[in-house]
Amino acid sequence: MRPWRWSAAELVRGLRPWQRLVMFGCLCALMVPFWFAAQNVHRYTSGHRTKTEGTVYCAWDGPCRGSWLLPGRQQGGGEIEGLTFAADEEGLLDIPLFAGRDWAVTDRSGLLARAIVEALFGAIGMVVVLWIAWARS
């Protein structure tokens, strides 16, 4: 029976070279969800409440694109997550957004919820990878 206490050196020493490489690759790949989570948290904290300005274009099967005005009279534009229209173009003004210079969402809380889910899946993935490595060593 294995003791529950182990060190990282013991874990790596017990693996074959190809298993070390696979574990390293899996741990590196698991950094991607954390990067997206950090990006969503940054957007959640650094964005601004604003409204659309001008034409909003929504493809029938894809995202909407439009423009908005940020504080300091800076113009923002790009994809707007959370909007859908039946028509190709809508000249609707004053649709409330939470936005940065090149991104916008209709629901700010969605950024935080996505960040939590991505961080949770990254953490679960790391635990699974390390548990498999520990079981194999």
DSSP file with accessible surface (Angstrom, degrees, kcal/mol):
  #  RESIDUE AA STRUCTURE BP1 BP2  ACC     N-H-->O    O-->H-N    N-H-->O    O-->H-N    TCO  KAPPA ALPHA  PHI   PSI    X-CA   Y-CA   Z-CA
    1    1 A M              0   0  228      0, 0.0     0, 0.0     0, 0.0     0, 0.0   0.000 360.0 360.0 360.0 135.3    0.0    0.0    0.0
    2    2 A R        -     0   0  119      1,-0.1     2,-0.1     2,-0.0     0, 0.0  -0.588 360.0-118.2 -85.1 142.3    1.3    3.4   -1.0
    3    3 A P        -     0   0   92      0, 0.0    -1,-0.1     0, 0.0     0, 0.0  -0.434  18.7-129.2 -72.0 152.8    1.6    6.2    1.5
    4    4 A W  S    S+     0   0  193     -2,-0.1     2,-0.5     2,-0.0    -2,-0.0   0.694  87.0  84.9 -77.6 -16.9   -0.5    9.3    0.7
    5    5 A R        +     0   0  219      2,-0.0     2,-0.3     0, 0.0     0, 0.0  -0.742  55.1 150.6 -89.2 130.2    2.5   11.6    1.1
    6    6 A W        -     0   0  100     -2,-0.5     2,-0.3     4,-0.0   128,-0.0  -0.987  33.9-132.0-151.5 158.4    4.7   12.0   -2.0
    7    7 A S     >  -     0   0   52     -2,-0.3     4,-2.1     1,-0.1     5,-0.1  -0.705  28.0-113.2-109.8 163.8    6.9   14.6   -3.5
    8    8 A A  H  > S+     0   0   71     -2,-0.3     4,-2.6     1,-0.2     5,-0.3   0.876 117.4  56.2 -63.1 -35.3    7.1   15.9   -7.0
    9    9 A A  H  > S+     0   0   57      1,-0.2     4,-2.6     2,-0.2    -1,-0.2   0.916 107.9  47.5 -64.2 -42.4   10.6   14.4   -7.4
   10   10 A E  H  > S+     0   0   97      2,-0.2     4,-1.6     1,-0.2    -1,-0.2   0.897 111.6  51.9 -64.7 -38.2    9.3   10.9   -6.4
   11   11 A L  H  < S+     0   0    6     -4,-2.1     4,-0.3     2,-0.2    -2,-0.2   0.953 114.8  40.0 -62.5 -50.0    6.4   11.3   -8.8
   12   12 A V  H >< S+     0   0   56     -4,-2.6     3,-1.3     1,-0.2    -2,-0.2   0.887 112.0  56.5 -69.6 -37.5    8.6   12.2  -11.8
   13   13 A R  H 3< S+     0   0  166     -4,-2.6    -1,-0.2     1,-0.3    -2,-0.2   0.849 103.3  55.8 -64.3 -30.9   11.3    9.7  -10.9
   14   14 A G  T 3< S+     0   0   38     -4,-1.6     2,-0.3    -5,-0.2    -1,-0.3   0.558  95.1  85.7 -80.2  -5.0    8.7    6.9  -11.0
   15   15 A L  S <  S-     0   0    9     -3,-1.3   122,-0.1    -4,-0.3   118,-0.0  -0.669  79.8-117.7 -98.5 151.6    7.7    7.6  -14.6
   16   16 A R     >  -     0   0  156     -2,-0.3     4,-2.4     1,-0.1     3,-0.3  -0.422  37.8-103.1 -74.6 161.5    9.2    6.5  -17.8
   17   17 A P  H  > S+     0   0  100      0, 0.0     4,-2.1     0, 0.0     5,-0.1   0.897 122.7  48.4 -57.4 -41.5   10.6    9.2  -20.1
   18   18 A W  H  > S+     0   0  149      1,-0.2     4,-2.4     2,-0.2     5,-0.2   0.867 110.4  52.3 -69.3 -31.7    7.7    9.1  -22.5
   19   19 A Q  H  > S+     0   0   29     -3,-0.3     4,-2.7     2,-0.2    -1,-0.2   0.887 107.9  51.7 -69.7 -36.4    5.3    9.3  -19.5
   20   20 A R  H  X S+     0   0   99     -4,-2.4     4,-2.7     2,-0.2    -2,-0.2   0.917 110.5  49.0 -62.1 -43.0    7.1   12.3  -18.2
   21   21 A L  H  X S+     0   0  124     -4,-2.1     4,-2.6    -5,-0.2    -2,-0.2   0.920 112.2  47.4 -63.9 -43.9    6.8   13.9  -21.6
   22   22 A V  H  X S+     0   0   78     -4,-2.4     4,-2.7     2,-0.2    -2,-0.2   0.925 112.8  49.2 -63.7 -43.9    3.0   13.1  -21.8
   23   23 A M  H  X S+     0   0   25     -4,-2.7     4,-2.6     2,-0.2     5,-0.2   0.939 111.8  48.7 -62.4 -43.2    2.5   14.5  -18.3
   24   24 A F  H  X S+     0   0  135     -4,-2.7     4,-2.4     1,-0.2    -2,-0.2   0.929 112.3  49.0 -61.8 -43.9    4.4   17.7  -19.1
   25   25 A G  H  X S+     0   0   37     -4,-2.6     4,-2.5     1,-0.2    -1,-0.2   0.908 111.8  48.8 -62.6 -41.7    2.4   18.1  -22.3
   26   26 A C  H  X S+     0   0   52     -4,-2.7     4,-1.8     2,-0.2    -2,-0.2   0.913 111.5  48.9 -65.6 -41.9   -0.9   17.6  -20.5
   27   27 A L  H  < S+     0   0   42     -4,-2.6     4,-0.3     2,-0.2    -1,-0.2   0.889 111.9  49.3 -66.0 -37.4    0.0   20.0  -17.7
   28   28 A C  H >< S+     0   0   60     -4,-2.4     3,-1.4    -5,-0.2     4,-0.4   0.917 110.1  50.9 -65.6 -42.1    1.0   22.6  -20.3
   29   29 A A  H >< S+     0   0   63     -4,-2.5     3,-1.2     1,-0.3    -2,-0.2   0.838 102.5  61.4 -64.6 -30.5   -2.3   22.1  -22.2
   30   30 A L  T 3X S+     0   0   30     -4,-1.8     4,-0.7     1,-0.2    -1,-0.3   0.591  88.6  71.9 -74.5  -7.3   -4.2   22.6  -19.0
   31   31 A M  H <> S+     0   0   91     -3,-1.4     4,-2.2    -4,-0.3    -1,-0.2   0.759  82.1  73.8 -74.2 -23.4   -2.8   26.1  -18.7
   32   32 A V  H <> S+     0   0   76     -3,-1.2     4,-2.5    -4,-0.4     5,-0.2   0.935  94.2  48.4 -59.3 -48.6   -5.1   27.2  -21.6
   33   33 A P  H  > S+     0   0   33      0, 0.0     4,-2.5     0, 0.0    -1,-0.2   0.905 111.7  51.2 -60.1 -35.5   -8.3   27.1  -19.5
   34   34 A F  H  X S+     0   0   67     -4,-0.7     4,-2.5     2,-0.2    -2,-0.2   0.875 108.3  52.0 -67.5 -35.8   -6.5   29.2  -16.9
   35   35 A W  H  X S+     0   0  156     -4,-2.2     4,-2.3     2,-0.2    -1,-0.2   0.937 111.9  45.7 -64.4 -44.9   -5.4   31.7  -19.5
   36   36 A F  H  X S+     0   0   87     -4,-2.5     4,-2.5     2,-0.2    -2,-0.2   0.903 112.0  52.2 -64.8 -39.4   -9.0   32.1  -20.7
   37   37 A A  H  X S+     0   0    8     -4,-2.5     4,-2.3    -5,-0.2    -2,-0.2   0.930 110.2  48.0 -61.6 -43.5  -10.2   32.4  -17.2
   38   38 A A  H  X S+     0   0   60     -4,-2.5     4,-2.6     1,-0.2    -1,-0.2   0.899 110.7  52.0 -64.5 -38.5   -7.7   35.1  -16.4
   39   39 A Q  H  X S+     0   0   61     -4,-2.3     4,-2.5     1,-0.2    -2,-0.2   0.918 110.5  47.7 -64.4 -41.0   -8.7   36.9  -19.6
   40   40 A N  H  X S+     0   0    6     -4,-2.5     4,-2.4     2,-0.2    -2,-0.2   0.883 111.5  50.0 -69.0 -36.8  -12.4   36.8  -18.7
   41   41 A V  H  X S+     0   0   64     -4,-2.3     4,-2.1     2,-0.2     5,-0.2   0.924 110.6  50.8 -65.4 -41.0  -11.6   38.1  -15.1
   42   42 A H  H  X S+     0   0  119     -4,-2.6     4,-2.5     1,-0.2    -2,-0.2   0.929 111.6  47.1 -61.3 -44.2   -9.6   40.9  -16.7
   43   43 A R  H  X S+     0   0   42     -4,-2.5     4,-1.6     1,-0.2    -1,-0.2   0.905 109.5  54.7 -63.0 -39.6  -12.5   41.8  -19.0
   44   44 A Y  H  < S+     0   0   65     -4,-2.4    -1,-0.2     1,-0.2    -2,-0.2   0.878 117.5  35.6 -61.6 -37.0  -14.9   41.6  -16.0
   45   45 A T  H  < S+     0   0   94     -4,-2.1    -1,-0.2     1,-0.1    -2,-0.2   0.762 123.4  40.3 -89.9 -25.5  -12.8   44.1  -14.1
   46   46 A S  H  < S+     0   0   48     -4,-2.5    -2,-0.2    -5,-0.2    -3,-0.2   0.490  91.2 100.5-106.2  -3.5  -11.6   46.4  -16.8
   47   47 A G     <  -     0   0   11     -4,-1.6     2,-0.4    -5,-0.2    53,-0.2  -0.166  59.3-136.5 -76.7 174.7  -14.6   46.8  -19.1
   48   48 A H  E     -A   99   0A  84     51,-2.6    51,-3.0    23,-0.0     2,-0.4  -0.976  16.5-113.7-132.6 147.3  -17.1   49.7  -19.2
   49   49 A R  E     +A   98   0A 176     -2,-0.4     2,-0.3    49,-0.2    49,-0.2  -0.649  56.3 140.5 -77.4 131.9  -20.8   50.0  -19.3
   50   50 A T  E     -A   97   0A  25     47,-2.5    47,-3.0    -2,-0.4     2,-0.3  -0.856  41.8-116.0-154.0-171.5  -21.8   51.5  -22.6
   51   51 A K  E     -A   96   0A 110     18,-0.4    18,-0.9    -2,-0.3    42,-0.0  -0.957  35.5 -91.9-138.5 156.1  -24.4   51.3  -25.4
   52   52 A T  B     -B   68   0A   3     43,-1.5    42,-1.9    -2,-0.3     2,-0.4  -0.280  34.3-161.0 -66.2 155.1  -24.3   50.4  -29.1
   53   53 A E        -     0   0   77     14,-2.6    14,-0.3    40,-0.2     2,-0.2  -0.967  52.8 -12.7-141.3 114.5  -23.7   53.2  -31.6
   54   54 A G  S    S-     0   0   33     -2,-0.4     2,-0.2    37,-0.1    38,-0.1  -0.513 107.7  -4.0  95.3-159.5  -24.6   52.8  -35.2
   55   55 A T        -     0   0   77     -2,-0.2     2,-0.5    36,-0.2    12,-0.2  -0.470  54.1-156.1 -77.2 136.9  -25.5   49.7  -37.2
   56   56 A V  E     -C   90   0A   1     34,-2.9    34,-2.3    -2,-0.2     2,-0.5  -0.965  10.0-158.5-111.4 124.3  -25.3   46.3  -35.6
   57   57 A Y  E     -CD  89  65A 100      8,-2.9     8,-3.3    -2,-0.5     2,-0.5  -0.917   9.3-175.6-107.6 125.3  -24.8   43.4  -38.0
   58   58 A a  E     - D   0  64A   3     30,-1.7     6,-0.2    -2,-0.5     2,-0.1  -0.977  18.3-140.8-121.7 119.7  -25.8   39.9  -37.0
   59   59 A A    >   -     0   0   27      4,-1.4     3,-0.7    -2,-0.5    26,-0.2  -0.471  26.5-117.3 -70.2 150.9  -25.1   36.9  -39.3
   60   60 A W  T 3  S+     0   0  218      1,-0.2    -1,-0.1    -2,-0.1    28,-0.0   0.808 110.9  23.3 -64.7 -27.0  -27.9   34.4  -39.3
   61   61 A D  T 3  S+     0   0  115      2,-0.1    -1,-0.2     0, 0.0    -2,-0.0   0.290 122.9  45.6-121.4  12.6  -25.7   31.6  -37.8
   62   62 A G  S <  S-     0   0   32     -3,-0.7     0, 0.0     1,-0.2     0, 0.0  -0.599  89.1 -49.4-140.2-162.0  -23.0   33.6  -36.1
   63   63 A P        -     0   0   65      0, 0.0    -4,-1.4     0, 0.0     2,-0.3  -0.210  48.7-114.1 -76.5 164.8  -22.0   36.4  -33.8
   64   64 A a  E     -DE  58  80A   1     16,-0.9    16,-3.1    -6,-0.2     2,-0.4  -0.716  25.3-158.8 -95.5 149.8  -23.1   40.0  -34.0
   65   65 A R  E     +DE  57  79A 132     -8,-3.3    -8,-2.9    -2,-0.3     2,-0.3  -0.963  26.7 130.9-127.5 146.1  -20.7   42.8  -34.8
   66   66 A G  E     - E   0  78A  15     12,-2.1    12,-2.2    -2,-0.4     2,-0.3  -0.920  43.2 -98.7-168.0-167.6  -21.2   46.5  -34.0
   67   67 A S  E     + E   0  77A  33    -14,-0.3   -14,-2.6    -2,-0.3     2,-0.3  -0.928  27.1 179.9-133.6 159.0  -19.6   49.6  -32.5
   68   68 A W  E     -BE  52  76A   0      8,-2.4     8,-3.3    -2,-0.3     2,-0.5  -0.960  27.9-113.3-151.8 164.3  -19.9   51.4  -29.2
   69   69 A L  E     - E   0  75A  32    -18,-0.9   -18,-0.4    -2,-0.3     6,-0.2  -0.908  28.4-161.5-109.5 129.1  -18.5   54.5  -27.5
   70   70 A L  E >>  - E   0  74A  10      4,-3.7     3,-0.8    -2,-0.5     4,-0.7  -0.595  38.1 -74.3-101.8 166.2  -16.1   54.1  -24.5
   71   71 A P  G >4 S+     0   0   75      0, 0.0     3,-0.6     0, 0.0    -1,-0.2  -0.221 119.8  38.4 -56.9 150.0  -15.2   56.7  -21.9
   72   72 A G  G 34 S-     0   0   75      1,-0.2     3,-0.1    -3,-0.1    -2,-0.0   0.687 130.1 -80.3  80.1  14.8  -12.8   59.3  -23.1
   73   73 A R  G <4 S+     0   0  196     -3,-0.8     2,-0.3     1,-0.2    -1,-0.2   0.736  83.7 156.2  61.4  26.1  -14.7   59.3  -26.5
   74   74 A Q  E <<  -E   70   0A 103     -4,-0.7    -4,-3.7    -3,-0.6     2,-0.4  -0.652  39.8-130.5 -81.2 138.4  -12.8   56.2  -27.6
   75   75 A Q  E     -E   69   0A  88     -2,-0.3     2,-0.3    -6,-0.2    -6,-0.2  -0.737  23.3-167.9 -90.1 131.2  -14.5   54.2  -30.3
   76   76 A G  E     +E   68   0A   3     -8,-3.3    -8,-2.4    -2,-0.4     2,-0.3  -0.859  11.4 166.5-113.1 155.7  -14.9   50.5  -29.7
   77   77 A G  E     +E   67   0A  33     24,-1.9     2,-0.3    -2,-0.3   -10,-0.2  -0.979  20.0  77.8-165.4 152.0  -15.9   47.9  -32.2
   78   78 A G  E    S-E   66   0A   9    -12,-2.2   -12,-2.1    -2,-0.3     2,-0.2  -0.978  74.9  -2.0 147.4-155.4  -16.0   44.2  -32.8
   79   79 A E  E     -E   65   0A  80     23,-0.5    25,-1.0    -2,-0.3     2,-0.6  -0.444  51.5-154.5 -74.2 139.2  -18.0   41.1  -31.9
   80   80 A I  E >   -Ef  64 104A   1    -16,-3.1   -16,-0.9    -2,-0.2     3,-0.8  -0.956  11.0-149.2-115.7 112.6  -20.8   41.5  -29.4
   81   81 A E  E 3  S+ f   0 105A  62     23,-2.7    25,-1.8    -2,-0.6    26,-0.3  -0.639  76.6  28.8 -83.5 135.2  -21.6   38.3  -27.5
   82   82 A G  T 3  S+     0   0   62     -2,-0.3     2,-0.4     1,-0.3    -1,-0.2   0.344  89.3 112.7 103.7  -5.4  -25.2   37.7  -26.5
   83   83 A L    <   +     0   0   22     -3,-0.8     2,-0.3   -19,-0.1    -1,-0.3  -0.821  34.3 171.2-100.8 140.9  -27.0   39.6  -29.2
   84   84 A T        +     0   0  125     -2,-0.4     2,-0.3    -3,-0.1   -24,-0.1  -0.986   4.1 179.9-144.2 137.8  -29.2   37.9  -31.9
   85   85 A F        -     0   0   51     -2,-0.3     5,-0.0   -26,-0.2    -2,-0.0  -0.962  30.3-137.1-132.1 154.8  -31.5   39.5  -34.4
   86   86 A A  S    S+     0   0  112     -2,-0.3     2,-0.1     3,-0.0    -1,-0.1   0.841  88.1  66.1 -78.3 -34.5  -33.7   38.0  -37.1
   87   87 A A  S    S-     0   0   41      1,-0.1   -29,-0.3    -3,-0.1    -2,-0.2  -0.458  86.1-122.6 -87.0 161.7  -32.6   40.6  -39.7
   88   88 A D  S    S+     0   0   94      1,-0.2   -30,-1.7    -2,-0.1     2,-0.4   0.881  95.8  23.5 -69.7 -41.5  -29.2   41.0  -41.2
   89   89 A E  E     -C   57   0A 125    -32,-0.2     2,-0.4   -34,-0.0    -1,-0.2  -0.990  63.1-174.3-130.9 139.4  -28.7   44.5  -40.2
   90   90 A E  E     -C   56   0A  54    -34,-2.3   -34,-2.9    -2,-0.4     2,-0.8  -0.997  17.9-153.6-130.8 127.0  -30.4   46.5  -37.4
   91   91 A G        +     0   0   62     -2,-0.4     2,-0.5   -36,-0.2   -36,-0.2  -0.323  43.6 151.0 -91.0  50.7  -29.8   50.2  -36.9
   92   92 A L        -     0   0   70     -2,-0.8     3,-0.3   -36,-0.1     2,-0.2  -0.730  26.6-164.4 -91.1 127.8  -30.6   49.9  -33.2
   93   93 A L        +     0   0  103     -2,-0.5   -40,-0.2     1,-0.2   -41,-0.0  -0.651  62.5  30.5-100.9 162.2  -29.0   52.4  -30.9
   94   94 A D        +     0   0  107    -42,-1.9    -1,-0.2    -2,-0.2   -41,-0.1   0.787  63.6 159.1  64.3  33.4  -28.6   52.3  -27.2
   95   95 A I        -     0   0   29     -3,-0.3   -43,-1.5     1,-0.0    -1,-0.2  -0.791  48.7-115.1 -80.6 121.5  -28.4   48.5  -26.7
   96   96 A P  E     +A   51   0A  91      0, 0.0     2,-0.3     0, 0.0   -45,-0.2  -0.369  46.1 170.0 -64.6 134.6  -26.8   48.2  -23.2
   97   97 A L  E     -A   50   0A   5    -47,-3.0   -47,-2.5    -2,-0.1     2,-0.5  -0.922  36.8-139.7-136.2 162.5  -23.3   46.5  -23.4
   98   98 A F  E     +AG  49 105A   7      7,-2.6     7,-2.4    -2,-0.3     2,-0.3  -0.997  49.1 161.7-120.2 119.2  -20.3   45.9  -21.1
   99   99 A A  E     -AG  48 104A   0    -51,-3.0   -51,-2.6    -2,-0.5     5,-0.2  -0.923  38.3-159.4-144.9 162.9  -17.3   46.4  -23.4
  100  100 A G        -     0   0    8      3,-2.5     3,-0.3    -2,-0.3   -23,-0.1  -0.487  59.3 -73.1-119.8-165.0  -13.7   47.0  -23.9
  101  101 A R  S    S+     0   0  146      1,-0.2   -24,-1.9    -2,-0.2   -33,-0.1   0.868 128.0  14.2 -65.4 -37.5  -12.0   48.4  -27.0
  102  102 A D  S    S+     0   0  114    -26,-0.2   -23,-0.5   -24,-0.0     2,-0.3   0.146 122.7  52.3-128.4  21.2  -12.4   45.3  -29.2
  103  103 A W        -     0   0   23     -3,-0.3    -3,-2.5   -25,-0.2     2,-0.3  -0.989  52.4-179.3-151.7 154.5  -14.9   43.1  -27.3
  104  104 A A  E     -fG  80  99A   2    -25,-1.0   -23,-2.7    -2,-0.3     2,-0.3  -0.983   4.8-170.4-155.5 148.4  -18.4   43.4  -25.9
  105  105 A V  E     -fG  81  98A   4     -7,-2.4    -7,-2.6    -2,-0.3   -23,-0.2  -0.962  22.9-143.2-134.7 153.7  -21.0   41.3  -24.0
  106  106 A T  S    S+     0   0   56    -25,-1.8     2,-0.5    -2,-0.3   -24,-0.1   0.738  95.2  46.1 -86.6 -23.3  -24.6   41.9  -23.2
  107  107 A D    >>  -     0   0   90    -26,-0.3     3,-1.0     1,-0.1     4,-0.5  -0.923  62.7-169.6-126.1 106.2  -24.3   40.2  -19.8
  108  108 A R  H >> S+     0   0   67     -2,-0.5     3,-1.4     1,-0.2     4,-0.9   0.867  86.7  62.4 -62.0 -36.8  -21.2   41.1  -17.6
  109  109 A S  H 3> S+     0   0   66      1,-0.3     4,-2.5     2,-0.2    -1,-0.2   0.783  90.6  69.0 -64.1 -23.3  -21.9   38.2  -15.2
  110  110 A G  H <> S+     0   0   21     -3,-1.0     4,-2.4     1,-0.2    -1,-0.3   0.838  94.1  56.9 -62.0 -32.6  -21.4   35.8  -18.0
  111  111 A L  H <X S+     0   0    0     -3,-1.4     4,-2.1    -4,-0.5    -1,-0.2   0.938 110.0  43.2 -63.7 -45.3  -17.7   36.7  -18.1
  112  112 A L  H  X S+     0   0   63     -4,-0.9     4,-2.4     2,-0.2    -2,-0.2   0.911 113.2  51.4 -69.2 -40.2  -17.2   35.8  -14.4
  113  113 A A  H  X S+     0   0   54     -4,-2.5     4,-2.3     1,-0.2    -2,-0.2   0.924 111.3  48.2 -62.5 -42.5  -19.3   32.6  -14.7
  114  114 A R  H  X S+     0   0   82     -4,-2.4     4,-2.8     1,-0.2     5,-0.2   0.908 110.1  52.3 -63.6 -40.7  -17.1   31.5  -17.7
  115  115 A A  H  X S+     0   0    4     -4,-2.1     4,-2.5     2,-0.2     5,-0.2   0.916 109.9  48.6 -62.5 -41.5  -13.9   32.3  -15.8
  116  116 A I  H  X S+     0   0  106     -4,-2.4     4,-2.5     2,-0.2    -2,-0.2   0.934 112.7  47.3 -64.5 -45.0  -15.1   30.2  -12.8
  117  117 A V  H  X S+     0   0   73     -4,-2.3     4,-2.7     2,-0.2     5,-0.2   0.929 113.3  48.4 -63.2 -44.2  -16.0   27.2  -15.1
  118  118 A E  H  X S+     0   0   42     -4,-2.8     4,-2.3     1,-0.2    -2,-0.2   0.921 113.3  46.8 -64.8 -41.8  -12.7   27.4  -17.0
  119  119 A A  H  X S+     0   0   35     -4,-2.5     4,-2.5    -5,-0.2    -1,-0.2   0.910 112.4  51.2 -66.1 -38.7  -10.7   27.6  -13.8
  120  120 A L  H  X S+     0   0  100     -4,-2.5     4,-2.7    -5,-0.2     5,-0.2   0.941 111.3  46.2 -64.3 -46.3  -12.6   24.7  -12.3
  121  121 A F  H  X S+     0   0  134     -4,-2.7     4,-2.6     1,-0.2    -1,-0.2   0.889 112.1  52.0 -64.9 -37.4  -12.1   22.5  -15.3
  122  122 A G  H  X S+     0   0    0     -4,-2.3     4,-2.2    -5,-0.2    -1,-0.2   0.931 111.8  46.0 -62.3 -43.7   -8.4   23.4  -15.4
  123  123 A A  H  X S+     0   0   43     -4,-2.5     4,-2.3     2,-0.2    -2,-0.2   0.921 113.3  48.6 -66.0 -43.6   -8.0   22.5  -11.7
  124  124 A I  H  X S+     0   0   84     -4,-2.7     4,-2.5     1,-0.2    -2,-0.2   0.928 111.1  51.6 -62.3 -42.4   -9.9   19.2  -12.1
  125  125 A G  H  X S+     0   0   16     -4,-2.6     4,-2.6    -5,-0.2    -2,-0.2   0.909 109.3  49.5 -60.9 -41.6   -7.8   18.4  -15.2
  126  126 A M  H  X S+     0   0   42     -4,-2.2     4,-2.7     2,-0.2     5,-0.2   0.916 110.4  50.2 -65.3 -41.2   -4.6   19.0  -13.3
  127  127 A V  H  X S+     0   0   99     -4,-2.3     4,-2.6     2,-0.2    -2,-0.2   0.927 111.9  48.4 -62.0 -43.2   -5.8   16.8  -10.4
  128  128 A V  H  X S+     0   0   72     -4,-2.5     4,-2.7     2,-0.2     5,-0.2   0.937 112.4  48.0 -63.4 -45.7   -6.7   14.0  -12.8
  129  129 A V  H  X S+     0   0   25     -4,-2.6     4,-2.5     1,-0.2    -2,-0.2   0.939 115.2  44.8 -61.9 -45.6   -3.3   14.2  -14.6
  130  130 A L  H  X S+     0   0   58     -4,-2.7     4,-2.6     2,-0.2    -1,-0.2   0.885 112.4  51.9 -68.3 -35.7   -1.3   14.2  -11.4
  131  131 A W  H  X S+     0   0  150     -4,-2.6     4,-2.7    -5,-0.2    -2,-0.2   0.926 110.9  47.6 -65.3 -43.9   -3.4   11.4  -10.0
  132  132 A I  H  X S+     0   0   76     -4,-2.7     4,-2.0     2,-0.2    -2,-0.2   0.932 113.0  48.9 -61.9 -43.4   -2.8    9.3  -13.1
  133  133 A A  H  X S+     0   0    7     -4,-2.5     4,-1.2    -5,-0.2    -2,-0.2   0.910 112.1  48.4 -63.0 -41.4    0.9   10.0  -12.9
  134  134 A W  H  < S+     0   0   35     -4,-2.6     3,-0.3     1,-0.2    -2,-0.2   0.917 111.2  50.1 -65.1 -40.5    0.9    9.1   -9.2
  135  135 A A  H  < S+     0   0   44     -4,-2.7    -1,-0.2     1,-0.2    -2,-0.2   0.834 113.8  46.1 -66.9 -31.1   -0.9    5.9   -9.9
  136  136 A R  H  <        0   0  171     -4,-2.0    -1,-0.2    -5,-0.2    -2,-0.2   0.657 360.0 360.0 -84.4 -19.9    1.5    5.0  -12.7
  137  137 A S     <        0   0   32     -4,-1.2  -122,-0.1    -3,-0.3  -126,-0.1  -0.338 360.0 360.0 -84.0 360.0    4.7    5.8  -10.7
